[in-house]
Amino acid sequence: MHQALICVALPALAISGEHGQLTGQGLEGFYRSGRRLLARCLLKVGGAEPVPVLGRMAAADRARFVGAVRTAADEGPDPAVTVERLRDAEGVERITLRSSARHELILGVEVSLGTDLAELGAVAAGAAGPEVPADVHACGLRWTARGAHAVVTADPAPEDVLASAGLLCWQIRLPPGGSRSIELRVGQDAPGRAAAPGAPRGRSGAPPWSEAVAEGDDPRAAPLLTACLDDLRALLVRDPGRPGDLHLAAGAPWRCGHLAPAEALWAARMTLPLGVRLAAGTLRTLARTQLTGPGPDRGRIPGALRHAGTHLPPCCTGVEATLLFPVVLAEARRWGLAEQETEQLLPAAERCLGWLRAAAGAGGYLADPVPGGPYRAETQAHAHRAAVLGADLLDAYGRPGAEALRQWASGLRRRFREDFWADDLSGGRPLAALTPDGRRIPQLGSAAAHLLDTGLLGSGAYAAGLLDAVQTEQLARLFGGPALDSGWGLRSLGVKEPEYNPFGHRGGAVRVHETAVAVAGLAAAGHEKEAGGLVRGVFDAAEWFGHRLPEMYAGEQRTAGSVPLPHPAACRPAAVAAAGAVLMLTALAGIRPDVPAGSVTVRPPRAAPLGALRLTGLRVAEQPFAVRVSRLGLGMVEEAADGLQLGV
């Protein structure tokens, strides 16, 4: 998939190679709501396929392909006719022939179409099945099988249609220096059936965040932010039950069919500097999935198991989401979520916190999954953050239970600093996990970044973390060393670990999300050198990926002249990768809002890793916010809501 061009406007996808032809092989095709409506779309001009010249993304939902056509009018090696194909995720393809010949040309154009109407999962597993027979339908073709339907219409109408071969044919007259276009539209044709719920149709309507802009000394910041916002918009999905509530799908093509609660919350949290509307919609959507019946699962948000590497069993994304819910709500309130909206979501947050206390017990660690799973270090970090910020939230609304949460979090800090730290001659390191029988899992990877993510409290202060200052400094040193820092970002498992695999999902690949969490945590803790090294590495990698960050890429060590290696199975676009770029940029601006207190603090790293940086189009208190960071690391607010007290 690393070589595919994936156009996304959920619930629609269009996947193709750089040559632009849809061959029916692999995952190529137009999809809607997880079904392949068109698998084959082969273009011939003058009896031959165009010679591919260019294939690249024009935006998150569009791709452009250019080919050259050899004709009898060619003089020497220079082609007189070019073909441009503009492909849209929503099923529109515009084919334009342009002529530089001195005489009129008459060219036969054939488009060969076919589909299997298979589900994306079946296509990915190599079990798509044979092509479905086509019927002539209006000015195109129609396919029906297993209750599914697809239609392709053409404008202008083809002069000949051969249903048995899936062929549309035209004779195109190209005047000297002229052009002619054919537009194909791919859609579902299911009379009497309601449209499938999904995302807002591409480019229609505004996204639930501001259109932020970055500029400054580093020329990579602006195109990276633009591309990431484009990717996020393409991954927007509406809650079928409440179309006004939007959340982000995890990524395309693999993870856009079902709600991924942890990734949706992470993406909403990391994009809070763009506004709180996405967070509000995501929280409301997940609150409706929360388990509210009696029993030990009361308050938990359901979620699937996720691969955690070869050294640990799978973890539960529902546990992570349950612990993230009160954190996102508390921080969204700091960024400006209205008190009424916050209060409406507070009962769901209280149920999450109640589940945490019941699952962890008074003096124990939180297993993942519950019960019987190992005690993962990052799960304890999520639990601690939820307890501290949850207590702050309960206090703000006069709800009971805040003090008990703080006491539990204080005990967890004390125990964790002893039980989860392995001393050695180099200064020690945090453990990956403890097993229920007390066995230590020592492997170190980028998941330890969550130990630095303590959460935002009032007055621009960050909460205490599970590590003390000395342990935090040592972890920062490890993150800046070659065992974990690949030069392109943090490895999910260090190179010295026996299970290391540079392409391992959780075994050595660079995961942009966790690198972004590390950058923000290191910057907040004052470890600016390590934060700057990581952010520059990711920005360098982003250039090689056309600023469209995949969810992960290989963790091979960077050397002179090397390039980052793509992971062949990575989602691209991916919500947490795109949102991670937003987090890194805003972390370098050091924005710490406290809207309930009427203040916002700006404390950028003094090292200014990207040089001068200016961010406009952000939102604090749901009003425009702009900040400038000088080359000396001095922050200055250029635009803010009336009444906000500014601090440094």
NUGUZA-564123 format. One record per residue (C-alpha): y, x, z; residue in three letters. Coordinates in nm, 3 decimals. Each point is the difference from the previous one (the first is absolute). Layout:
<nodes>
- v,u,w,type
- Y,X,Z,ALA
...
</nodes>
This chain:
<nodes>
- v,u,w,type
- 0.000,0.000,0.000,MET
- 0.236,0.297,0.037,HIS
- 0.041,0.004,-0.380,GLN
- 0.060,-0.375,-0.032,ALA
- 0.337,-0.167,-0.042,LEU
- -0.005,-0.297,0.237,ILE
- 0.267,-0.267,-0.049,CYS
- 0.030,-0.220,0.308,VAL
- 0.176,-0.333,0.067,ALA
- -0.244,-0.165,0.237,LEU
- -0.210,-0.197,-0.047,PRO
- 0.008,0.153,-0.351,ALA
- -0.116,0.346,-0.109,LEU
- -0.024,0.185,-0.329,ALA
- -0.207,0.319,-0.005,ILE
- -0.027,0.237,-0.296,SER
- -0.025,0.362,-0.098,GLY
- 0.289,0.208,-0.131,GLU
- -0.107,-0.074,-0.359,HIS
- 0.096,-0.367,0.044,GLY
- -0.312,-0.153,-0.153,GLN
- -0.204,-0.239,0.214,LEU
- -0.352,0.098,-0.090,THR
- -0.195,-0.226,0.236,GLY
- -0.133,0.309,0.178,GLN
- 0.034,0.068,0.371,GLY
- 0.272,-0.202,0.174,LEU
- 0.225,-0.040,-0.303,GLU
- 0.147,-0.344,-0.053,GLY
- 0.239,-0.272,0.110,PHE
- -0.086,-0.159,0.336,TYR
- 0.128,-0.297,0.193,ARG
- -0.107,-0.090,0.354,SER
- -0.282,0.252,-0.021,GLY
- -0.149,-0.122,-0.331,ARG
- 0.010,0.193,-0.328,ARG
- 0.156,-0.230,-0.258,LEU
- -0.002,0.255,-0.282,LEU
- -0.216,0.312,-0.016,ALA
- 0.046,0.108,-0.362,ARG
- 0.322,0.021,-0.201,CYS
- -0.047,0.251,-0.281,LEU
- 0.283,0.041,-0.249,LEU
- -0.043,0.124,-0.356,LYS
- 0.278,0.046,-0.254,VAL
- -0.092,0.059,-0.361,GLY
- -0.366,0.008,0.098,GLY
- 0.036,0.283,0.256,ALA
- 0.086,0.033,0.366,GLU
- 0.344,0.148,0.067,PRO
- 0.003,0.362,0.113,VAL
- 0.107,-0.004,0.368,PRO
- 0.330,0.176,0.059,VAL
- 0.123,-0.133,0.334,LEU
- -0.134,-0.208,0.285,GLY
- 0.189,-0.038,0.326,ARG
- 0.121,-0.246,0.259,MET
- 0.340,-0.156,-0.068,ALA
- 0.003,-0.176,0.339,ALA
- -0.257,-0.108,0.257,ALA
- -0.087,-0.305,-0.211,ASP
- 0.048,0.139,-0.351,ARG
- -0.136,0.280,-0.219,ALA
- 0.112,0.136,-0.337,ARG
- -0.225,0.146,-0.265,PHE
- 0.102,0.161,-0.329,VAL
- -0.227,0.094,-0.288,GLY
- 0.043,0.137,-0.351,ALA
- -0.149,-0.161,-0.311,VAL
- -0.092,0.194,-0.311,ARG
- 0.083,-0.181,-0.327,THR
- 0.012,0.077,-0.371,ALA
- 0.378,0.021,0.034,ALA
- -0.018,0.308,0.222,ASP
- 0.149,0.311,-0.154,GLU
- -0.168,0.300,0.152,GLY
- -0.103,0.001,0.364,PRO
- 0.276,-0.234,0.122,ASP
- -0.114,-0.359,0.070,PRO
- 0.227,-0.271,-0.135,ALA
- -0.124,-0.280,0.230,VAL
- -0.017,-0.014,0.377,THR
- -0.145,-0.269,0.223,VAL
- 0.139,-0.083,0.343,GLU
- -0.195,-0.213,0.247,ARG
- 0.181,-0.136,0.305,LEU
- -0.255,-0.132,0.247,ARG
- 0.090,-0.221,0.296,ASP
- -0.228,-0.064,0.298,ALA
- 0.049,-0.372,-0.036,GLU
- -0.176,-0.010,-0.334,GLY
- 0.266,0.062,-0.262,VAL
- -0.041,0.271,-0.261,GLU
- 0.260,0.061,-0.269,ARG
- -0.113,0.207,-0.299,ILE
- 0.286,0.136,-0.214,THR
- -0.046,0.186,-0.330,LEU
- 0.292,0.214,-0.119,ARG
- 0.032,0.160,-0.341,SER
- 0.197,0.303,-0.113,SER
- -0.132,-0.028,-0.357,ALA
- 0.240,-0.033,-0.294,ARG
- -0.196,-0.289,-0.149,HIS
- -0.136,-0.326,0.130,GLU
- -0.348,0.030,0.153,LEU
- -0.266,-0.269,0.023,ILE
- -0.239,0.077,0.281,LEU
- -0.303,-0.183,0.127,GLY
- 0.004,-0.044,0.379,VAL
- -0.315,-0.091,0.189,GLU
- -0.038,-0.067,0.372,VAL
- -0.357,-0.018,0.124,SER
- -0.033,-0.200,0.323,LEU
- -0.281,-0.061,0.246,GLY
- -0.072,-0.072,0.363,THR
- -0.282,-0.042,0.250,ASP
- 0.206,-0.211,0.246,LEU
- -0.153,0.212,0.276,ALA
- 0.124,0.040,0.356,GLU
- 0.167,0.333,0.077,LEU
- -0.270,0.085,0.255,GLY
- -0.272,-0.047,-0.259,ALA
- 0.191,0.210,-0.253,VAL
- 0.043,0.279,0.255,ALA
- -0.373,-0.009,0.079,ALA
- -0.093,0.024,-0.369,GLY
- -0.139,-0.354,-0.003,ALA
- 0.259,-0.177,-0.213,ALA
- -0.250,-0.157,-0.240,GLY
- 0.024,-0.057,-0.376,PRO
- 0.303,-0.123,-0.188,GLU
- 0.052,-0.376,-0.015,VAL
- 0.009,-0.168,-0.345,PRO
- 0.348,-0.098,-0.116,ALA
- 0.130,-0.322,-0.153,ASP
- 0.307,-0.048,-0.216,VAL
- 0.275,-0.151,0.212,HIS
- 0.351,-0.085,-0.125,ALA
- 0.141,0.329,-0.134,CYS
- -0.256,0.223,0.165,GLY
- -0.336,0.002,0.177,LEU
- -0.153,-0.160,0.307,ARG
- -0.298,0.097,0.220,TRP
- -0.187,-0.211,0.255,THR
- -0.284,0.100,0.232,ALA
- -0.115,-0.072,0.356,ARG
- 0.293,-0.230,0.064,GLY
- 0.254,0.263,-0.105,ALA
- 0.232,-0.019,-0.299,HIS
- 0.224,0.238,-0.189,ALA
- 0.231,-0.044,-0.298,VAL
- 0.185,0.247,-0.222,VAL
- 0.276,-0.138,-0.220,THR
- 0.199,0.191,-0.261,ALA
- 0.355,-0.032,-0.134,ASP
- 0.028,-0.003,-0.295,PRO
- -0.325,-0.183,-0.053,ALA
- -0.269,0.213,-0.166,PRO
- -0.072,-0.062,-0.365,GLU
- -0.372,0.019,0.062,ASP
- -0.210,-0.050,0.314,VAL
- -0.368,0.099,0.021,LEU
- -0.137,-0.138,0.325,ALA
- -0.343,0.159,-0.043,SER
- 0.159,0.347,-0.008,ALA
- 0.290,-0.082,0.232,GLY
- 0.237,0.107,-0.275,LEU
- 0.365,-0.093,-0.069,LEU
- 0.140,0.119,-0.336,CYS
- 0.345,0.028,-0.157,TRP
- 0.154,0.147,-0.315,GLN
- 0.327,0.152,0.117,ILE
- 0.287,0.080,-0.237,ARG
- 0.209,0.290,0.129,LEU
- 0.332,0.046,-0.180,PRO
- 0.144,0.351,-0.032,PRO
- 0.120,0.106,0.346,GLY
- -0.104,-0.337,0.138,GLY
- -0.229,-0.130,0.274,SER
- -0.226,-0.297,0.069,ARG
- -0.150,-0.120,0.328,SER
- -0.304,-0.197,0.114,ILE
- -0.015,-0.142,0.351,GLU
- -0.331,-0.072,0.171,LEU
- -0.022,-0.213,0.314,ARG
- -0.305,0.008,0.225,VAL
- -0.047,-0.286,0.244,GLY
- -0.234,-0.239,0.173,GLN
- -0.070,-0.334,-0.158,ASP
- -0.147,-0.233,0.258,ALA
- 0.140,-0.350,-0.045,PRO
- 0.027,-0.198,0.320,GLY
- -0.036,0.300,0.228,ARG
- 0.289,0.107,0.221,ALA
- 0.140,0.346,-0.051,ALA
- -0.152,0.263,0.224,ALA
- 0.223,0.101,0.290,PRO
- 0.134,0.350,-0.006,GLY
- 0.303,0.215,-0.045,ALA
- 0.336,-0.102,-0.138,PRO
- -0.019,0.038,-0.375,ARG
- 0.109,0.356,-0.095,GLY
- 0.375,0.071,0.004,ARG
- 0.084,-0.364,0.090,SER
- 0.188,-0.042,0.324,GLY
- 0.115,0.263,0.243,ALA
- -0.244,0.190,0.223,PRO
- 0.030,-0.049,0.378,PRO
- 0.181,0.331,0.045,TRP
- 0.313,0.172,-0.118,SER
- 0.012,0.217,-0.311,GLU
- 0.066,0.330,0.174,ALA
- 0.123,0.307,-0.186,VAL
- -0.039,0.368,0.091,ALA
- 0.214,0.286,-0.125,GLU
- 0.071,0.354,0.109,GLY
- -0.085,0.364,-0.051,ASP
- -0.370,-0.060,-0.064,ASP
- -0.030,-0.168,-0.342,PRO
- -0.347,-0.134,0.085,ARG
- 0.119,-0.243,0.267,ALA
- 0.164,-0.251,-0.236,ALA
- -0.287,-0.050,-0.250,PRO
- -0.259,-0.001,0.279,LEU
- 0.174,-0.277,0.192,LEU
- 0.056,-0.200,-0.319,THR
- -0.365,0.029,-0.104,ALA
- -0.129,-0.087,0.347,CYS
- 0.215,-0.313,0.022,LEU
- -0.127,-0.098,-0.344,ASP
- -0.360,0.047,0.115,ASP
- 0.059,-0.202,0.318,LEU
- 0.148,-0.286,-0.198,ARG
- -0.303,-0.002,-0.230,ALA
- -0.234,-0.033,0.301,LEU
- 0.176,-0.301,0.155,LEU
- -0.227,-0.295,0.075,VAL
- 0.081,-0.346,0.129,ARG
- -0.198,-0.162,0.277,ASP
- -0.175,-0.290,-0.180,PRO
- 0.057,-0.229,0.299,GLY
- 0.367,0.092,0.042,ARG
- 0.143,0.122,-0.332,PRO
- 0.324,0.099,0.169,GLY
- -0.179,0.274,0.195,ASP
- -0.055,0.324,-0.191,LEU
- -0.214,0.299,0.086,HIS
- -0.124,0.306,-0.188,LEU
- -0.343,0.046,-0.147,ALA
- -0.156,0.335,0.091,ALA
- -0.014,0.139,-0.354,GLY
- -0.121,-0.031,-0.356,ALA
- -0.247,-0.030,-0.152,PRO
- -0.253,-0.003,0.285,TRP
- 0.181,-0.161,0.290,ARG
- 0.214,-0.284,-0.126,CYS
- -0.240,-0.293,0.027,GLY
- -0.005,-0.052,0.376,HIS
- 0.246,0.037,0.286,LEU
- -0.029,0.346,0.160,ALA
- 0.161,-0.064,0.340,PRO
- 0.051,0.358,0.120,ALA
- 0.145,0.126,-0.330,GLU
- 0.225,-0.307,-0.030,ALA
- 0.144,0.062,0.347,LEU
- 0.040,0.374,-0.054,TRP
- 0.187,-0.057,-0.327,ALA
- 0.221,-0.265,0.162,ALA
- 0.077,0.233,0.292,ARG
- 0.083,0.302,-0.216,MET
- 0.239,-0.207,-0.215,THR
- 0.198,-0.148,0.292,LEU
- 0.303,0.213,-0.105,PRO
- 0.012,-0.217,-0.315,LEU
- 0.015,-0.324,0.200,GLY
- -0.217,-0.214,0.225,VAL
- -0.100,-0.280,-0.239,ARG
- -0.325,0.166,-0.111,LEU
- -0.095,0.068,0.362,ALA
- 0.073,-0.361,0.096,ALA
- -0.213,-0.139,-0.283,GLY
- -0.285,0.242,0.072,THR
- 0.002,-0.081,0.372,LEU
- -0.004,-0.375,-0.062,ARG
- -0.282,0.034,-0.253,THR
- -0.214,0.204,0.240,LEU
- 0.080,-0.223,0.296,ALA
- -0.168,-0.282,-0.190,ARG
- -0.318,0.208,-0.029,THR
- -0.012,0.092,0.368,GLN
- -0.307,-0.109,0.198,LEU
- 0.120,-0.248,0.262,THR
- -0.322,-0.151,0.131,GLY
- -0.162,0.087,0.333,PRO
- -0.204,0.316,0.042,GLY
- 0.049,0.377,-0.013,PRO
- 0.149,-0.008,-0.350,ASP
- 0.289,-0.227,0.097,ARG
- 0.322,0.154,-0.132,GLY
- -0.163,0.242,-0.242,ARG
- 0.104,0.003,-0.365,ILE
- -0.308,0.009,-0.227,PRO
- -0.044,0.303,-0.223,GLY
- -0.271,0.180,-0.193,ALA
- -0.172,0.323,0.096,LEU
- 0.141,0.315,-0.162,ARG
- -0.164,0.334,-0.076,HIS
- 0.111,0.263,0.254,ALA
- -0.160,0.316,-0.138,GLY
- -0.341,0.156,0.051,THR
- 0.068,0.100,0.361,HIS
- 0.074,-0.353,0.128,LEU
- -0.139,-0.350,-0.062,PRO
- 0.218,-0.256,-0.182,PRO
- 0.302,-0.133,0.188,CYS
- 0.132,-0.358,0.007,CYS
- 0.325,-0.073,-0.181,THR
- 0.029,-0.316,0.209,GLY
- 0.029,0.207,0.319,VAL
- 0.276,0.208,-0.160,GLU
- 0.181,-0.311,-0.122,ALA
- -0.022,-0.169,0.339,THR
- 0.162,0.303,0.163,LEU
- 0.264,0.029,-0.273,LEU
- 0.110,-0.364,0.019,PHE
- 0.209,0.022,0.323,PRO
- 0.137,0.339,-0.110,VAL
- 0.127,-0.133,-0.334,VAL
- 0.150,-0.303,0.172,LEU
- 0.176,0.213,0.264,ALA
- 0.139,0.246,-0.255,GLU
- 0.099,-0.275,-0.244,ALA
- 0.208,-0.145,0.283,ARG
- 0.171,0.337,0.044,ARG
- 0.080,0.004,-0.373,TRP
- 0.144,-0.351,0.007,GLY
- -0.268,-0.270,-0.007,LEU
- 0.166,-0.315,0.132,ALA
- -0.072,-0.089,0.362,GLU
- -0.130,-0.343,-0.099,GLN
- -0.250,0.147,-0.247,GLU
- -0.108,0.261,0.251,THR
- -0.056,-0.263,0.267,GLU
- -0.209,-0.211,-0.237,GLN
- -0.232,0.296,-0.060,LEU
- -0.013,0.107,0.364,LEU
- -0.304,-0.216,0.095,PRO
- -0.209,0.175,-0.267,ALA
- 0.117,0.339,0.130,ALA
- -0.090,-0.103,0.354,GLU
- -0.350,-0.093,-0.114,ARG
- -0.033,0.345,-0.163,CYS
- 0.104,0.165,0.326,LEU
- -0.235,-0.222,0.197,GLY
- -0.287,0.104,-0.226,TRP
- 0.093,0.367,0.052,LEU
- -0.007,-0.027,0.378,ARG
- -0.330,-0.190,-0.001,ALA
- -0.168,0.234,-0.252,ALA
- 0.114,0.324,0.165,ALA
- -0.035,-0.102,0.363,GLY
- 0.211,0.125,0.287,ALA
- -0.098,0.365,-0.010,GLY
- -0.183,0.060,-0.325,GLY
- 0.065,0.096,-0.358,TYR
- -0.003,-0.240,-0.293,LEU
- -0.309,0.021,-0.219,ALA
- 0.020,-0.046,-0.375,ASP
- -0.178,-0.208,-0.103,PRO
- -0.032,-0.218,0.311,VAL
- -0.245,0.016,0.167,PRO
- -0.208,0.316,-0.023,GLY
- 0.213,0.209,-0.232,GLY
- 0.139,0.345,0.076,PRO
- 0.332,0.049,0.176,TYR
- 0.211,0.133,-0.286,ARG
- 0.315,0.196,0.077,ALA
- 0.210,-0.194,-0.250,GLU
- -0.123,-0.331,0.141,THR
- 0.120,0.105,0.346,GLN
- 0.336,0.089,-0.159,ALA
- 0.021,-0.345,-0.161,HIS
- -0.095,-0.164,0.330,ALA
- 0.251,0.202,0.201,HIS
- 0.281,-0.076,-0.245,ARG
- -0.087,-0.371,0.004,ALA
- 0.002,-0.010,0.381,ALA
- 0.334,0.182,0.037,VAL
- 0.187,-0.187,-0.274,LEU
- -0.176,-0.324,0.092,GLY
- 0.121,0.032,0.358,ALA
- 0.352,0.057,-0.127,ASP
- -0.030,-0.314,-0.211,LEU
- -0.131,-0.210,0.289,LEU
- 0.285,0.113,0.223,ASP
- 0.256,-0.095,-0.263,ALA
- -0.119,-0.361,0.006,TYR
- -0.082,-0.028,0.369,GLY
- -0.374,-0.026,-0.059,ARG
- -0.250,0.117,0.264,PRO
- -0.233,0.296,-0.038,GLY
- 0.243,0.280,-0.089,ALA
- -0.050,0.205,0.316,GLU
- -0.379,-0.018,-0.022,ALA
- 0.016,0.131,-0.357,LEU
- 0.224,0.288,0.101,ARG
- -0.232,0.095,0.284,GLN
- -0.300,-0.011,-0.233,TRP
- 0.184,0.216,-0.256,ALA
- 0.100,0.249,0.271,SER
- -0.362,0.034,0.110,GLY
- -0.112,0.041,-0.361,LEU
- 0.251,0.285,-0.050,ARG
- -0.121,0.180,0.309,ARG
- -0.368,-0.029,-0.091,ARG
- 0.049,0.074,-0.369,PHE
- 0.183,0.329,0.058,ARG
- -0.303,0.128,0.188,GLU
- -0.296,-0.168,-0.172,ASP
- 0.116,0.026,-0.363,PHE
- 0.124,0.358,0.001,TRP
- -0.221,0.298,-0.076,ALA
- 0.142,0.328,0.127,ASP
- -0.062,0.322,-0.192,ASP
- 0.155,0.342,-0.043,LEU
- 0.232,-0.125,-0.276,SER
- 0.163,-0.261,0.221,GLY
- -0.244,-0.290,-0.028,GLY
- -0.020,-0.314,-0.211,ARG
- -0.053,-0.374,0.038,PRO
- -0.348,-0.140,-0.042,LEU
- -0.079,-0.246,-0.274,ALA
- -0.198,-0.226,0.232,ALA
- -0.220,-0.038,0.305,LEU
- -0.331,-0.182,-0.018,THR
- -0.093,-0.258,0.266,PRO
- -0.246,0.250,0.148,ASP
- 0.275,0.263,0.039,GLY
- -0.073,0.220,-0.303,ARG
- 0.307,0.164,-0.154,ARG
- 0.074,-0.030,-0.375,ILE
- 0.225,0.302,-0.068,PRO
- 0.084,-0.037,-0.371,GLN
- 0.374,0.014,-0.066,LEU
- 0.176,-0.169,-0.290,GLY
- 0.310,-0.193,-0.097,SER
- -0.100,-0.301,0.214,ALA
- 0.140,0.201,0.292,ALA
- 0.345,-0.076,-0.145,ALA
- -0.018,-0.336,0.177,HIS
- 0.024,0.187,0.331,LEU
- 0.359,0.087,-0.101,LEU
- 0.089,-0.361,-0.092,ASP
- 0.119,-0.133,0.334,THR
- 0.212,-0.297,-0.106,GLY
- 0.371,-0.087,0.018,LEU
- 0.151,-0.139,0.320,LEU
- 0.360,-0.092,0.080,GLY
- 0.313,0.214,-0.023,SER
- -0.150,0.213,-0.279,GLY
- -0.270,0.144,0.229,ALA
- -0.363,0.055,-0.090,TYR
- -0.273,-0.093,0.246,ALA
- -0.204,0.259,0.185,ALA
- -0.313,0.109,-0.182,GLY
- -0.356,0.074,0.099,LEU
- 0.059,0.376,-0.028,LEU
- 0.227,0.200,0.227,ASP
- 0.269,0.231,-0.142,ALA
- -0.225,0.307,-0.007,VAL
- -0.283,-0.185,-0.171,GLN
- 0.244,-0.151,-0.251,THR
- 0.133,0.346,-0.085,GLU
- -0.353,0.129,-0.052,GLN
- -0.088,-0.293,-0.226,LEU
- 0.316,0.066,-0.202,ALA
- -0.110,0.362,-0.037,ARG
- -0.342,-0.112,-0.122,LEU
- 0.157,-0.243,-0.250,PHE
- 0.207,0.286,-0.139,GLY
- -0.300,0.232,-0.038,GLY
- -0.214,0.049,-0.313,PRO
- -0.307,-0.171,0.148,ALA
- 0.174,-0.340,-0.012,LEU
- 0.305,0.045,-0.224,ASP
- -0.129,0.026,-0.357,SER
- 0.346,0.073,-0.137,GLY
- -0.003,-0.352,-0.148,TRP
- -0.030,-0.186,0.332,GLY
- -0.234,-0.030,0.298,LEU
- -0.374,0.006,-0.050,ARG
- -0.197,-0.283,0.154,SER
- -0.238,0.267,0.131,LEU
- 0.074,0.368,0.051,GLY
- -0.152,0.260,-0.232,VAL
- -0.180,0.171,0.289,LYS
- -0.195,-0.313,0.094,GLU
- -0.365,0.005,-0.115,PRO
- 0.030,-0.343,-0.169,GLU
- 0.311,0.096,-0.202,TYR
- 0.011,-0.128,-0.357,ASN
- 0.333,0.020,-0.187,PRO
- -0.079,-0.335,-0.165,PHE
- -0.130,-0.171,0.315,GLY
- 0.178,-0.329,0.072,HIS
- 0.016,0.093,0.368,ARG
- -0.161,0.340,-0.039,GLY
- 0.270,0.221,-0.148,GLY
- 0.209,-0.189,-0.256,ALA
- 0.376,-0.028,0.054,VAL
- 0.092,-0.352,0.109,ARG
- 0.371,-0.062,-0.065,VAL
- 0.025,-0.262,0.274,HIS
- -0.113,0.232,0.279,GLU
- 0.212,0.286,-0.132,THR
- 0.302,-0.233,0.013,ALA
- -0.085,-0.101,0.358,VAL
- -0.022,0.370,0.089,ALA
- 0.337,0.075,-0.162,VAL
- 0.171,-0.280,0.194,ALA
- -0.169,0.097,0.327,GLY
- 0.073,0.370,-0.037,LEU
- 0.363,-0.066,-0.087,ALA
- 0.043,-0.231,0.300,ALA
- -0.158,0.259,0.231,ALA
- 0.228,0.277,-0.127,GLY
- -0.258,0.197,-0.198,HIS
- 0.215,0.013,-0.311,GLU
- -0.156,0.300,-0.173,LYS
- -0.344,-0.163,-0.014,GLU
- 0.148,-0.338,-0.102,ALA
- 0.200,0.162,-0.279,GLY
- -0.299,0.192,-0.134,GLY
- -0.211,-0.314,-0.021,LEU
- 0.266,-0.216,-0.163,VAL
- 0.075,0.265,-0.263,ARG
- -0.372,0.026,-0.075,GLY
- -0.033,-0.374,-0.059,VAL
- 0.316,-0.005,-0.213,PHE
- -0.140,0.283,-0.211,ASP
- -0.327,-0.191,-0.044,ALA
- 0.190,-0.317,-0.090,ALA
- 0.156,0.173,-0.300,GLU
- -0.345,0.069,-0.143,TRP
- -0.092,-0.365,0.045,PHE
- 0.311,-0.123,-0.179,GLY
- 0.144,-0.098,0.341,HIS
- -0.265,-0.273,0.026,ARG
- -0.184,0.118,0.309,LEU
- -0.373,-0.077,0.025,PRO
- -0.151,-0.090,0.336,GLU
- -0.165,0.344,0.010,MET
- -0.062,0.314,-0.201,TYR
- -0.214,0.308,0.043,ALA
- 0.068,0.230,0.295,GLY
- -0.054,0.325,-0.191,GLU
- 0.230,0.280,0.115,GLN
- 0.318,0.040,-0.199,ARG
- 0.036,0.335,-0.174,THR
- 0.253,0.147,-0.241,ALA
- -0.010,-0.199,-0.322,GLY
- -0.244,-0.263,0.131,SER
- 0.042,-0.376,-0.022,VAL
- -0.124,-0.278,0.230,PRO
- -0.338,-0.133,-0.106,LEU
- -0.020,-0.380,-0.031,PRO
- -0.276,-0.190,0.174,HIS
- -0.195,-0.195,-0.263,PRO
- -0.046,-0.306,0.223,ALA
- 0.345,-0.021,0.161,ALA
- 0.209,-0.316,-0.020,CYS
- 0.320,0.058,-0.194,ARG
- 0.228,-0.173,0.080,PRO
- -0.082,-0.017,0.370,ALA
- 0.215,-0.184,0.253,ALA
- -0.020,0.249,0.287,VAL
- 0.067,0.296,-0.233,ALA
- 0.307,-0.162,-0.154,ALA
- 0.123,-0.117,0.341,ALA
- -0.073,0.348,0.137,GLY
- 0.262,0.146,-0.232,ALA
- 0.254,-0.247,0.141,VAL
- -0.097,0.107,0.352,LEU
- 0.039,0.370,-0.077,MET
- 0.344,-0.041,-0.156,LEU
- 0.135,-0.220,0.278,THR
- -0.157,0.225,0.267,ALA
- 0.201,0.290,-0.146,LEU
- 0.311,-0.215,0.050,ALA
- -0.097,-0.058,0.364,GLY
- 0.094,-0.370,0.013,ILE
- -0.077,-0.161,0.338,ARG
- 0.131,-0.357,0.024,PRO
- 0.022,-0.227,0.303,ASP
- 0.145,-0.318,-0.143,VAL
- -0.057,-0.209,0.317,PRO
- 0.225,0.249,0.181,ALA
- 0.245,0.009,-0.291,GLY
- -0.044,0.370,-0.078,SER
- -0.148,0.242,-0.251,VAL
- -0.052,0.371,0.053,THR
- -0.029,0.263,-0.275,VAL
- -0.172,0.327,0.095,ARG
- -0.122,0.184,-0.310,PRO
- -0.187,0.331,0.026,PRO
- 0.248,0.286,0.023,ARG
- -0.204,0.197,-0.250,ALA
- 0.075,-0.257,-0.276,ALA
- -0.329,0.068,-0.187,PRO
- 0.125,-0.160,-0.323,LEU
- 0.356,0.127,0.028,GLY
- 0.275,-0.258,-0.024,ALA
- -0.140,-0.354,-0.020,LEU
- 0.166,-0.339,-0.042,ARG
- -0.182,-0.330,0.038,LEU
- 0.168,-0.325,-0.099,THR
- -0.127,-0.356,-0.019,GLY
- -0.187,0.017,0.333,LEU
- 0.026,-0.288,0.246,ARG
- 0.066,-0.010,0.372,VAL
- 0.060,-0.339,0.165,ALA
- -0.073,-0.141,-0.347,GLU
- 0.327,0.146,-0.126,GLN
- 0.054,0.290,-0.242,PRO
- -0.030,0.343,0.157,PHE
- 0.071,0.340,-0.153,ALA
- -0.030,0.347,0.152,VAL
- 0.082,0.351,-0.113,ARG
- -0.161,0.321,0.131,VAL
- 0.179,0.329,-0.063,SER
- -0.161,0.334,-0.079,ARG
- 0.061,0.090,0.364,LEU
- -0.206,-0.298,0.116,GLY
- 0.297,-0.207,0.115,LEU
- -0.034,-0.375,-0.047,GLY
- 0.280,-0.237,-0.086,MET
- -0.020,-0.378,-0.038,VAL
- 0.188,-0.114,-0.310,GLU
- -0.070,-0.373,0.017,GLU
- -0.125,-0.224,0.279,ALA
- 0.020,-0.356,0.129,ALA
- 0.318,-0.099,0.179,ASP
- -0.033,0.035,0.375,GLY
- -0.271,0.264,0.000,LEU
- 0.080,0.288,0.232,GLN
- -0.076,0.331,-0.168,LEU
- -0.148,0.294,0.188,GLY
- -0.141,0.347,-0.067,VAL
</nodes>
